């Protein structure tokens, strides 16, 4: 198993665990320490509760995507110098896209 495969496998497991934790132990009150915390998600208790469940589901999906990518990454040659950079770019793009998706969903479900 190469380093990139291991990285995506660990990230996948971590995101799946975080999503499970958010579903199993959702934060009951808006707070600054735990949960999906953005200006949009903290507009009201109703938005907050919805955001926690939706973010948990998206984190679990992202974790599953990383596990799938880890199985594909094992076939990539590890001698490529840019493979670490490619993994970092994939991580950043996937995190940003999940955050944007959640924010758009919140704005559709709870318009101002």
N, C-alpha and C positions, 0 to 999 in steps of 0.2 A: 504494500500500500504506500503510495507516494504522499508527500506532505500536503499537497493540494486536496487530495481525496480525504485525508484525515481532517484537514481544516474544515471542509464543507460538511463532513459527517458530524463533527463536533458542533459546528454552528447550527446545523439542522436539529440536532438533539437539544441544544440549548434553547433555540427558538420554540421548538415544540413544547419543551418544559415550561418556558415562560408563558406561552399561550395557555397551557393547562393550568398553571398557577392562577392566571387572571380569571379563568373560567371557574375554577374550584374555590378560590378565595378572592372574589372581586372586592375592590375597595368600596365600602358602603358610603363613605362621605367624600366629597371633593377634598383633596389634600395635595400637599406638595411633595410627597415622598413615594407614593405607590400608585401605579395605574397608568393609563394613557392620559397624559396631562398636556393639553394644548388650550389655547384661548377658546377655541370652538367647543371643545369637550367640557369646559368648565362654565358654560353659559347658564346651565340649570341642572338640577338633579336628574331630570328626565334625560337630557342629552348626555350627562355624565354616565348614567347607568347603561344607556345604549352604546356609548363609545367603548366602555370597558368590555362588553360582550363581543362587539364587532372587532375591536382590536385584538382580542384573544383569538378569535377565529382566524384573523389575517396572520397573526404570528404563527399559529399552527400550520397554516398553509405555506407560509414562507419557509418554515422548518422542513416541511415535506419537500418543497422545491429544492432546498439545499441537499437533502438526502439523495434526491434523484440526480442532482448535478454531481454529487460525490461519486455516484456510480458511473457517470459519464467521464468524470475527470480522471478516473483510474486508467483510462485508455490514452490519455494525453502524455506525450513524452515529457519526462521531468527535467530533461536537459535544457529545455527552452528557458532562456534568461527572462523572458517577459511573462511567464506563466503566473508568477506571484503578483505582478502588476495587473494582469487580467483578472485574477481572483479578487483583488481589491476593488477594481472597477465594477465587477459584477456585484459585489457586496454593497457598494455605495449606491449603485443604480437600483438595486432591488429594495433597499431600505427606503430610499427616497420615493420610489413608486408606491410602496405600501403606505407610507405616510400621506402621500397625495391622495391615494385612493380612499383612505379612511376619512380624510378631511372633506373630500368631495361627497362621500356618502353622508356624512353628518350634515353638510349644508343642504343636500337634497331632502333628507328626512326631517330636518328642523330648520326651515328657512327663517330668516329674521323677521 
